[in-house]
Amino acid sequence: MDECAVTSGFLIEKTFARMCRECLAGIEYGWPHLLNKGGYSVPRRDVPPEQMAKQYRGVHREPIQAWIEMLRGSGVVEPTDQELAARLFLDELTEAGKAHDDFIFALADARALLAKIMPPIEREIIWARRMDANDPPPPETVLLGYEPSAFYPPECNSAVAEGLFFSC
């Protein structure tokens, strides 16, 4: 098993609102009888994501991943047209040693990647680090909290997100 090489970095995550819409689409497709019946903070059609009392902002919002053109047509989930340039740029950052496994090491590079996404931009930059790392947060970072998760990609799973927000 490979040891985790990244201790901190920037991830380009889906917005909370996008995750809500995708979760609701999954519920509507697979379990329509459960719409608007979820507990705690499961998305509902009758409450806009921006008005939800609790909004998940952690690592379990599907970070953008590099795209390699030779994967096209192979059966893997392909990027949206809006995100293709950003995914190709992430591949370039990885080849240049400026990113690794979805984590981008410099905020300027994360911002440049986000700028490549054509509107609507439903992604945002977050910074994350392993609990056992001493990496200082970037200046002006707002700490949103700690979360039990499988930190290292491609996982980025969270018990908080799966159990309380996006159980769909």
Backbone hydrogen bonds in HBPLUS format (Angstrom, degrees):
<---DONOR---> <-ACCEPTOR-->    atom                        ^
c    i                          cat <-CA-CA->   ^        H-A-AA   ^      H-
h    n   atom  resd res      DA  || num        DHA   H-A  angle D-A-AA Bond
n    s   type  num  typ     dist DA aas  dist angle  dist       angle   num
A0130-ARG N   A0007-THR O   2.79 MM 123  5.38 155.8  1.85 155.0 158.5     1
A0009-GLY N   A0128-ALA O   2.98 MM 119  5.78 146.4  2.09 159.2 168.7     2
A0128-ALA N   A0009-GLY O   3.00 MM 119  5.78 163.5  2.03 163.1 165.6     3
A0010-PHE N   A0104-ILE O   2.79 MM  94  4.92 177.3  1.79 149.9 150.6     4
A0104-ILE N   A0010-PHE O   2.84 MM  94  4.92 163.1  1.87 141.2 147.1     5
A0011-LEU N   A0126-ILE O   2.86 MM 115  5.40 157.2  1.92 149.6 157.2     6
A0126-ILE N   A0011-LEU O   2.93 MM 115  5.40 158.5  1.98 155.7 162.1     7
A0064-ILE N   A0012-ILE O   2.79 MM  52  5.55 153.5  1.86 153.6 161.3     8
A0013-GLU N   A0124-GLU O   2.85 MM 111  5.42 146.5  1.96 172.1 161.9     9
A0124-GLU N   A0013-GLU O   2.76 MM 111  5.42 146.4  1.87 149.5 160.9    10
A0014-LYS N   A0061-ARG O   2.95 MM  47  5.31 166.5  1.97 155.1 154.1    11
A0015-THR N   A0122-GLU O   3.01 MM 107  5.45 149.1  2.11 126.7 125.0    12
A0019-MET N   A0015-THR O   3.03 MM   4  6.34 162.8  2.06 151.8 156.5    13
A0020-CYS N   A0016-PHE O   2.91 MM   4  6.19 153.8  1.98 150.1 157.6    14
A0021-ARG N   A0017-ALA O   3.00 MM   4  6.31 164.1  2.03 151.7 154.9    15
A0022-GLU N   A0018-ARG O   2.95 MM   4  6.19 164.2  1.97 155.1 159.3    16
A0023-CYS N   A0019-MET O   2.86 MM   4  6.00 154.9  1.93 147.0 154.4    17
A0024-LEU N   A0020-CYS O   2.84 MM   4  6.06 164.7  1.87 156.2 160.3    18
A0025-ALA N   A0021-ARG O   2.96 MM   4  6.17 151.8  2.04 144.3 152.1    19
A0026-GLY N   A0022-GLU O   3.07 MM   4  6.31 151.0  2.16 141.6 148.9    20
A0027-ILE N   A0023-CYS O   2.94 MM   4  6.29 156.0  1.99 152.3 159.0    21
A0028-GLU N   A0024-LEU O   2.81 MM   4  5.98 166.1  1.83 152.2 156.4    22
A0029-TYR N   A0025-ALA O   2.96 MM   4  6.07 149.1  2.05 141.9 149.9    23
A0030-GLY N   A0026-GLY O   2.90 MM   4  5.97 172.6  1.90 152.4 154.9    24
A0031-TRP N   A0027-ILE O   2.68 MM   4  4.92 147.5  1.79 133.9 145.0    25
A0034-LEU N   A0031-TRP O   2.85 MM   3  5.62 167.4  1.86 129.2 133.5    26
A0035-LEU N   A0032-PRO O   3.23 MM   3  5.52 169.6  2.24 111.6 114.8    27
A0037-LYS N   A0034-LEU O   3.05 MM   3  5.28 147.5  2.16 139.1 132.5    28
A0042-VAL N   A0039-GLY O   2.95 MM   3  5.84 171.3  1.96 159.2 161.2    29
A0051-GLN N   A0048-PRO O   2.87 MM   3  5.41 149.8  1.96 118.1 127.4    30
A0052-MET N   A0049-PRO O   3.22 MM   3  5.25 161.8  2.26 103.8 109.4    31
A0067-TRP N   A0087-ARG O   3.16 MM  20  5.00 149.2  2.26 107.5 106.6    32
A0071-LEU N   A0068-ILE O   2.84 MM   3  5.78 167.1  1.85 134.2 138.0    33
A0072-ARG N   A0069-GLU O   2.96 MM   3  5.52 162.8  1.99 119.6 124.9    34
A0074-SER N   A0071-LEU O   2.92 MM   3  5.36 154.1  1.99 143.6 141.3    35
A0083-GLU N   A0080-THR O   3.03 MM   3  5.30 138.3  2.21 104.0 115.3    36
A0084-LEU N   A0080-THR O   3.06 MM   4  6.10 120.1  2.43 150.1 165.7    37
A0118-MET N   A0082-GLN O   3.23 MM  36  4.89 141.5  2.38 132.3 136.1    38
A0087-ARG N   A0083-GLU O   3.02 MM   4  6.25 157.2  2.07 155.7 162.1    39
A0088-LEU N   A0084-LEU O   2.97 MM   4  6.25 156.8  2.03 155.3 161.8    40
A0089-PHE N   A0085-ALA O   2.93 MM   4  6.10 151.5  2.01 142.8 151.0    41
A0090-LEU N   A0086-ALA O   2.90 MM   4  6.17 149.2  1.99 145.0 153.3    42
A0091-ASP N   A0087-ARG O   3.12 MM   4  6.40 146.7  2.24 138.8 147.0    43
A0092-GLU N   A0088-LEU O   3.08 MM   4  6.48 148.8  2.18 141.9 150.2    44
A0093-LEU N   A0089-PHE O   2.87 MM   4  6.23 156.0  1.93 151.8 158.5    45
A0094-THR N   A0090-LEU O   2.93 MM   4  6.13 153.1  2.00 144.6 151.9    46
A0095-GLU N   A0091-ASP O   2.97 MM   4  6.25 160.6  2.01 149.0 153.8    47
A0096-ALA N   A0092-GLU O   2.99 MM   4  6.20 140.5  2.15 142.8 153.7    48
A0098-LYS N   A0093-LEU O   2.79 MM   5  4.94 152.0  1.87 160.9 154.3    49
A0097-GLY N   A0094-THR O   3.05 MM   3  5.12 160.4  2.09 106.0 111.9    50
A0105-PHE N   A0098-LYS O   3.07 MM   7  5.79 178.7  2.07 152.8 152.9    51
A0100-HIS N   A0103-PHE O   2.84 MM   3  5.31 152.9  1.91 149.2 158.3    52
A0103-PHE N   A0100-HIS O   2.97 MM   3  5.31 151.6  2.06 126.7 125.7    53
A0110-ALA N   A0106-ALA O   3.08 MM   4  6.45 153.4  2.16 148.0 156.1    54
A0111-ARG N   A0107-LEU O   2.85 MM   4  6.12 159.0  1.89 155.9 161.2    55
A0112-ALA N   A0108-ALA O   2.94 MM   4  6.15 153.5  2.01 142.3 150.0    56
A0113-LEU N   A0109-ASP O   2.92 MM   4  6.14 152.4  2.00 145.1 152.2    57
A0114-LEU N   A0110-ALA O   2.98 MM   4  6.23 162.7  2.01 148.5 153.0    58
A0115-ALA N   A0111-ARG O   2.95 MM   4  6.15 147.6  2.05 145.5 154.3    59
A0116-LYS N   A0113-LEU O   3.02 MM   3  5.35 150.0  2.11 107.4 116.6    60
A0117-ILE N   A0114-LEU O   3.19 MM   3  5.65 164.2  2.22 112.2 117.1    61
A0133-ALA N   A0130-ARG O   3.13 MM   3  5.35 164.0  2.16 111.5 115.1    62
A0141-THR N   A0138-PRO O   3.21 MM   3  5.67 134.8  2.42 143.1 138.5    63
A0150-ALA N   A0157-ASN O   2.95 MM   7  5.16 150.4  2.04 133.8 143.2    64
A0156-CYS N   A0150-ALA O   3.04 MM   6  5.30 122.5  2.39 166.7 170.6    65
A0162-GLU N   A0158-SER O   2.99 MM   4  6.15 171.6  2.00 152.1 154.8    66
A0163-GLY N   A0159-ALA O   2.88 MM   4  5.66 155.3  1.94 140.3 147.5    67
A0164-LEU N   A0160-VAL O   2.95 MM   4  5.61 150.5  2.04 141.9 148.8    68
A0165-PHE N   A0161-ALA O   3.06 MM   4  4.96 148.2  2.17 123.6 131.1    69
A0166-PHE N   A0161-ALA O   2.74 MM   5  5.69 159.5  1.78 154.6 161.6    70
